Amino acid sequence: MDRRHLLTFREILRGGSFLAAARALRLSQPTVTLRVQELEAEFGMPLFERSGRDRPLTPAGEAFARRALPLLDGLDALSESMAELRDGAGGQVRIASIEPAASERITPLLARLRRTRPALRVLLDVAGTAGVSRAVAGGDVDAGLCSAPAAELGLVFEPLFEEEMALLVPASHPLARRRTIAASDLDGEPLLLSEQGCAYRGAVERALQDRGVRPSWAFESGSSATLRAAVQHGLGMAFMPRRAAEPPPPGAIVRRLSDATIALPVGLVTRPNAPAPPPALAILIAELRRELSSSRTRNPRSRAS
């Protein structure tokens, strides 16, 4: 017994006759009859009554149908799943990303991919660069999107775009009345920062230190939403990715430094000498490269001064 016998049996039940099954399968009627005879010889019992044109099932045929038809449905589903994996239309992809790239860049891309590949399943972990890098190095995810990983992890880093940092200022702060803010204006001012070890925080601290600026570290949080709320309520100013700062919440404005551009290269992180990615992952990586690299040449958002 093989899959051909099961398909023939199912088509006889669907069509109600050997002739209907032969037409559906594009076979001759003798071929359909031969396959049924082979099944019956294997089990030593008739599966169909030989009287009448409708070919009703015998008790053995009914028992065979109860067991065989679900098995055939499972084989069909398995074939479909294998085809989806082969063509990249299905399967599971595991990736990790920093914010706001996860919500602002990857999520819209995934939505578009899912419209054409509804069987695709995506596991998206969100963490800082250190967490994303460790997940890639440890094999917990297949690829990551973050800033440059630590050299000792031995990962491959492919820069795709630069995430520009912006200054979110409470509307009640005296600096909010200025059209331009210099780095030196922040000396001694309370700043709200992301958590220790965050690549964004490191970029801000280095840029200010290079200019001899020593702000007051007043508050830290790993959540961009919390930093936005803290600025909104007047706890201080916060540097954060421009995509996370805009549009500003009520009671806050966005400014950029007039004498310093703080930006962090963000790119694709993968394991070296990794095997060729499965089709679904290869499609996602190709789309990430195309979408994020092309974002450099698109018209940027209107920016506050």
Secondary structure, 3 states (H helix, E strand, C coil): CCHHHHHHHHHHHHHCCHHHHHHHHCCCHHHHHHHHHHHHHHHCCCCECCCCCCCCECHHHHHHHHHHHHHHHHHHHHHHHHHHHHHCCEEEEEEEECCCHHHHHHHHHHHHHHHHCCEEEEEEEECCHHHHHHHHHCCCCCEEEECCCCHHHCCEEEEEEEEEEEEEEECCCHHHHCCCECHHHHCCCEEEECCCCCHHHHHHHHHHHHCCCCCEEEEECCCHHHHHHHHHCCCCEEEEEHHHHCCCCCCEEEECECCCCCEEEEEEEECCCCCCCCHHHHHHHHHHHHHHHHCCCCCCCCCCC
